[in-house]
């Protein structure tokens, strides 16, 4: 099985707050975040 990875690049630390829940969801599915 291929590894699953999701990379997020944020211009400012405050920007990650809006996508944090999505990253947590994908991490719980086994995706490396």
PQR file of N, CA, C, O and H, with PARSE charges and radii, in Angstrom:
ATOM      1  N   UNK A   1       0.845  -1.185   0.000 -0.4000 1.5000
ATOM      2  CA  UNK A   1       0.000   0.000   0.000 -0.0000 2.0000
ATOM      3  C   UNK A   1       0.886   1.243   0.000  0.5500 1.7000
ATOM      4  O   UNK A   1       1.894   1.296   0.705 -0.5500 1.4000
ATOM      5  N   UNK A   2       0.515   2.212  -0.771 -0.4000 1.5000
ATOM      6  CA  UNK A   2       1.283   3.452  -0.855 -0.0000 2.0000
ATOM      7  C   UNK A   2       1.082   4.283   0.409  0.5500 1.7000
ATOM      8  O   UNK A   2       0.013   4.268   1.018 -0.5500 1.4000
ATOM      9  H   UNK A   2      -0.303   2.169  -1.344  0.4000 1.0000
ATOM     10  N   UNK A   3       2.125   5.001   0.785 -0.4000 1.5000
ATOM     11  CA  UNK A   3       2.014   5.920   1.918 -0.0000 2.0000
ATOM     12  C   UNK A   3       1.115   7.081   1.538  0.5500 1.7000
ATOM     13  O   UNK A   3       1.106   7.529   0.391 -0.5500 1.4000
ATOM     14  H   UNK A   3       2.994   5.013   0.291  0.4000 1.0000
ATOM     15  N   UNK A   4       0.363   7.560   2.508 -0.4000 1.5000
ATOM     16  CA  UNK A   4      -0.507   8.716   2.298 -0.0000 2.0000
ATOM     17  C   UNK A   4       0.079   9.882   3.059  0.5500 1.7000
ATOM     18  O   UNK A   4       0.367   9.778   4.252 -0.5500 1.4000
ATOM     19  H   UNK A   4       0.370   7.197   3.440  0.4000 1.0000
ATOM     20  N   UNK A   5       0.255  11.000   2.362 -0.4000 1.5000
ATOM     21  CA  UNK A   5       0.816  12.198   2.995 -0.0000 2.0000
ATOM     22  C   UNK A   5       0.030  13.422   2.557  0.5500 1.7000
ATOM     23  O   UNK A   5      -0.447  13.510   1.426 -0.5500 1.4000
ATOM     24  H   UNK A   5       0.021  11.085   1.393  0.4000 1.0000
ATOM     25  N   UNK A   6      -0.090  14.355   3.475 -0.4000 1.5000
ATOM     26  CA  UNK A   6      -0.758  15.617   3.194 -0.0000 2.0000
ATOM     27  C   UNK A   6       0.132  16.727   3.720  0.5500 1.7000
ATOM     28  O   UNK A   6       0.470  16.751   4.903 -0.5500 1.4000
ATOM     29  H   UNK A   6       0.297  14.284   4.394  0.4000 1.0000
ATOM     30  N   UNK A   7       0.507  17.638   2.851 -0.4000 1.5000
ATOM     31  CA  UNK A   7       1.398  18.735   3.218 -0.0000 2.0000
ATOM     32  C   UNK A   7       0.625  20.045   3.169  0.5500 1.7000
ATOM     33  O   UNK A   7      -0.045  20.350   2.182 -0.5500 1.4000
ATOM     34  H   UNK A   7       0.232  17.618   1.890  0.4000 1.0000
ATOM     35  N   UNK A   8       0.726  20.801   4.230 -0.4000 1.5000
ATOM     36  CA  UNK A   8       0.126  22.129   4.263 -0.0000 2.0000
ATOM     37  C   UNK A   8       1.216  23.173   4.418  0.5500 1.7000
ATOM     38  O   UNK A   8       2.073  23.053   5.293 -0.5500 1.4000
ATOM     39  H   UNK A   8       1.270  20.554   5.032  0.4000 1.0000
ATOM     40  N   UNK A   9       1.190  24.191   3.579 -0.4000 1.5000
ATOM     41  CA  UNK A   9       2.165  25.282   3.645 -0.0000 2.0000
ATOM     42  C   UNK A   9       1.389  26.558   3.962  0.5500 1.7000
ATOM     43  O   UNK A   9       0.466  26.934   3.240 -0.5500 1.4000
ATOM     44  H   UNK A   9       0.493  24.288   2.868  0.4000 1.0000
ATOM     45  N   UNK A  10       1.777  27.215   5.049 -0.4000 1.5000
ATOM     46  CA  UNK A  10       1.049  28.391   5.509 -0.0000 2.0000
ATOM     47  C   UNK A  10       1.968  29.605   5.508  0.5500 1.7000
ATOM     48  O   UNK A  10       3.103  29.541   5.979 -0.5500 1.4000
ATOM     49  H   UNK A  10       2.527  26.910   5.635  0.4000 1.0000
ATOM     50  N   UNK A  11       1.466  30.702   4.977 -0.4000 1.5000
ATOM     51  CA  UNK A  11       2.254  31.929   4.908 -0.0000 2.0000
ATOM     52  C   UNK A  11       2.406  32.567   6.286  0.5500 1.7000
ATOM     53  O   UNK A  11       3.383  33.270   6.544 -0.5500 1.4000
ATOM     54  H   UNK A  11       0.544  30.754   4.594  0.4000 1.0000
ATOM     55  N   UNK A  12       1.457  32.326   7.156 -0.4000 1.5000
ATOM     56  CA  UNK A  12       1.459  32.945   8.480 -0.0000 2.0000
ATOM     57  C   UNK A  12       0.905  31.934   9.478  0.5500 1.7000
ATOM     58  O   UNK A  12      -0.035  31.216   9.138 -0.5500 1.4000
ATOM     59  H   UNK A  12       0.663  31.754   6.947  0.4000 1.0000
ATOM     60  N   UNK A  13       1.442  31.845  10.691 -0.4000 1.5000
ATOM     61  CA  UNK A  13       0.955  30.859  11.667 -0.0000 2.0000
ATOM     62  C   UNK A  13      -0.548  30.941  11.949  0.5500 1.7000
ATOM     63  O   UNK A  13      -1.166  29.923  12.257 -0.5500 1.4000
ATOM     64  H   UNK A  13       2.206  32.429  10.967  0.4000 1.0000
ATOM     65  N   UNK A  14      -1.133  32.109  11.851 -0.4000 1.5000
ATOM     66  CA  UNK A  14      -2.570  32.244  12.096 -0.0000 2.0000
ATOM     67  C   UNK A  14      -3.406  31.535  11.034  0.5500 1.7000
ATOM     68  O   UNK A  14      -4.561  31.191  11.290 -0.5500 1.4000
ATOM     69  H   UNK A  14      -0.630  32.936  11.601  0.4000 1.0000
ATOM     70  N   UNK A  15      -2.842  31.311   9.847 -0.4000 1.5000
ATOM     71  CA  UNK A  15      -3.579  30.684   8.754 -0.0000 2.0000
ATOM     72  C   UNK A  15      -3.878  29.210   9.009  0.5500 1.7000
ATOM     73  O   UNK A  15      -4.838  28.675   8.454 -0.5500 1.4000
ATOM     74  H   UNK A  15      -1.905  31.590   9.640  0.4000 1.0000
ATOM     75  N   UNK A  16      -3.083  28.551   9.830 -0.4000 1.5000
ATOM     76  CA  UNK A  16      -3.287  27.120  10.042 -0.0000 2.0000
ATOM     77  C   UNK A  16      -4.507  26.819  10.908  0.5500 1.7000
ATOM     78  O   UNK A  16      -4.979  25.683  10.918 -0.5500 1.4000
ATOM     79  H   UNK A  16      -2.303  28.986  10.282  0.4000 1.0000
ATOM     80  N   UNK A  17      -5.018  27.787  11.620 -0.4000 1.5000
ATOM     81  CA  UNK A  17      -6.181  27.564  12.474 -0.0000 2.0000
ATOM     82  C   UNK A  17      -7.419  27.155  11.705  0.5500 1.7000
ATOM     83  O   UNK A  17      -8.229  26.378  12.209 -0.5500 1.4000
ATOM     84  H   UNK A  17      -4.634  28.711  11.612  0.4000 1.0000
ATOM     85  N   UNK A  18      -7.580  27.664  10.497 -0.4000 1.5000
ATOM     86  CA  UNK A  18      -8.780  27.362   9.719 -0.0000 2.0000
ATOM     87  C   UNK A  18      -8.772  25.952   9.143  0.5500 1.7000
ATOM     88  O   UNK A  18      -9.832  25.436   8.788 -0.5500 1.4000
ATOM     89  H   UNK A  18      -6.922  28.295  10.087  0.4000 1.0000
ATOM     90  N   UNK A  19      -7.616  25.319   9.039 -0.4000 1.5000
ATOM     91  CA  UNK A  19      -7.533  23.981   8.451 -0.0000 2.0000
ATOM     92  C   UNK A  19      -7.109  22.921   9.475  0.5500 1.7000
ATOM     93  O   UNK A  19      -7.006  21.741   9.140 -0.5500 1.4000
ATOM     94  H   UNK A  19      -6.755  25.738   9.327  0.4000 1.0000
ATOM     95  N   UNK A  20      -6.867  23.336  10.702 -0.4000 1.5000
ATOM     96  CA  UNK A  20      -6.397  22.401  11.732 -0.0000 2.0000
ATOM     97  C   UNK A  20      -7.309  21.203  11.932  0.5500 1.7000
ATOM     98  O   UNK A  20      -6.825  20.084  12.108 -0.5500 1.4000
ATOM     99  H   UNK A  20      -6.951  24.294  10.975  0.4000 1.0000
ATOM    100  N   UNK A  21      -8.611  21.414  11.907 -0.4000 1.5000
ATOM    101  CA  UNK A  21      -9.559  20.312  12.072 -0.0000 2.0000
ATOM    102  C   UNK A  21      -9.470  19.303  10.946  0.5500 1.7000
ATOM    103  O   UNK A  21      -9.582  18.098  11.176 -0.5500 1.4000
ATOM    104  H   UNK A  21      -9.004  22.322  11.764  0.4000 1.0000
ATOM    105  N   UNK A  22      -9.268  19.787   9.728 -0.4000 1.5000
ATOM    106  CA  UNK A  22      -9.138  18.885   8.580 -0.0000 2.0000
ATOM    107  C   UNK A  22      -7.862  18.060   8.685  0.5500 1.7000
ATOM    108  O   UNK A  22      -7.868  16.867   8.382 -0.5500 1.4000
ATOM    109  H   UNK A  22      -9.177  20.765   9.541  0.4000 1.0000
ATOM    110  N   UNK A  23      -6.762  18.689   9.113 -0.4000 1.5000
ATOM    111  CA  UNK A  23      -5.510  17.947   9.278 -0.0000 2.0000
ATOM    112  C   UNK A  23      -5.655  16.874  10.351  0.5500 1.7000
ATOM    113  O   UNK A  23      -5.138  15.769  10.193 -0.5500 1.4000
ATOM    114  H   UNK A  23      -6.757  19.658   9.359  0.4000 1.0000
ATOM    115  N   UNK A  24      -6.346  17.184  11.430 -0.4000 1.5000
ATOM    116  CA  UNK A  24      -6.577  16.206  12.492 -0.0000 2.0000
ATOM    117  C   UNK A  24      -7.421  15.042  11.981  0.5500 1.7000
ATOM    118  O   UNK A  24      -7.154  13.885  12.308 -0.5500 1.4000
ATOM    119  H   UNK A  24      -6.767  18.082  11.559  0.4000 1.0000
ATOM    120  N   UNK A  25      -8.429  15.348  11.187 -0.4000 1.5000
ATOM    121  CA  UNK A  25      -9.285  14.304  10.618 -0.0000 2.0000
ATOM    122  C   UNK A  25      -8.476  13.353   9.738  0.5500 1.7000
ATOM    123  O   UNK A  25      -8.575  12.135   9.888 -0.5500 1.4000
ATOM    124  H   UNK A  25      -8.645  16.287  10.921  0.4000 1.0000
ATOM    125  N   UNK A  26      -7.684  13.895   8.831 -0.4000 1.5000
ATOM    126  CA  UNK A  26      -6.896  13.040   7.939 -0.0000 2.0000
ATOM    127  C   UNK A  26      -5.839  12.258   8.707  0.5500 1.7000
ATOM    128  O   UNK A  26      -5.530  11.122   8.348 -0.5500 1.4000
ATOM    129  H   UNK A  26      -7.603  14.884   8.709  0.4000 1.0000
ATOM    130  N   UNK A  27      -5.283  12.850   9.759 -0.4000 1.5000
ATOM    131  CA  UNK A  27      -4.317  12.131  10.592 -0.0000 2.0000
ATOM    132  C   UNK A  27      -4.981  10.917  11.246  0.5500 1.7000
ATOM    133  O   UNK A  27      -4.373   9.851  11.342 -0.5500 1.4000
ATOM    134  H   UNK A  27      -5.534  13.773  10.051  0.4000 1.0000
ATOM    135  N   UNK A  28      -6.213  11.078  11.689 -0.4000 1.5000
ATOM    136  CA  UNK A  28      -6.929   9.957  12.317 -0.0000 2.0000
ATOM    137  C   UNK A  28      -7.239   8.848  11.320  0.5500 1.7000
ATOM    138  O   UNK A  28      -7.479   7.709  11.719 -0.5500 1.4000
ATOM    139  H   UNK A  28      -6.707  11.944  11.611  0.4000 1.0000
ATOM    140  N   UNK A  29      -7.237   9.169  10.023 -0.4000 1.5000
ATOM    141  CA  UNK A  29      -7.457   8.167   8.977 -0.0000 2.0000
ATOM    142  C   UNK A  29      -6.164   7.479   8.551  0.5500 1.7000
ATOM    143  O   UNK A  29      -6.179   6.602   7.687 -0.5500 1.4000
ATOM    144  H   UNK A  29      -7.042  10.094   9.699  0.4000 1.0000
ATOM    145  N   UNK A  30      -5.050   7.877   9.156 -0.4000 1.5000
ATOM    146  CA  UNK A  30      -3.774   7.240   8.845 -0.0000 2.0000
ATOM    147  C   UNK A  30      -2.911   8.003   7.865  0.5500 1.7000
ATOM    148  O   UNK A  30      -1.892   7.491   7.402 -0.5500 1.4000
ATOM    149  H   UNK A  30      -5.039   8.589   9.858  0.4000 1.0000
ATOM    150  N   UNK A  31      -3.309   9.223   7.544 -0.4000 1.5000
ATOM    151  CA  UNK A  31      -2.529  10.049   6.629 -0.0000 2.0000
ATOM    152  C   UNK A  31      -1.447  10.767   7.423  0.5500 1.7000
ATOM    153  O   UNK A  31      -1.725  11.337   8.478 -0.5500 1.4000
ATOM    154  H   UNK A  31      -4.137   9.638   7.920  0.4000 1.0000
ATOM    155  N   UNK A  32      -0.210  10.743   6.919 -0.4000 1.5000
ATOM    156  CA  UNK A  32       0.883  11.467   7.575 -0.0000 2.0000
ATOM    157  C   UNK A  32       0.707  12.950   7.295  0.5500 1.7000
ATOM    158  O   UNK A  32       0.715  13.374   6.139 -0.5500 1.4000
ATOM    159  H   UNK A  32       0.015  10.281   6.061  0.4000 1.0000
ATOM    160  N   UNK A  33       0.546  13.742   8.359 -0.4000 1.5000
ATOM    161  CA  UNK A  33       0.337  15.184   8.182 -0.0000 2.0000
ATOM    162  C   UNK A  33       1.475  15.957   8.791  0.5500 1.7000
ATOM    163  O   UNK A  33       1.481  17.187   8.743 -0.5500 1.4000
ATOM    164  H   UNK A  33       0.539  13.397   9.298  0.4000 1.0000
TER
END
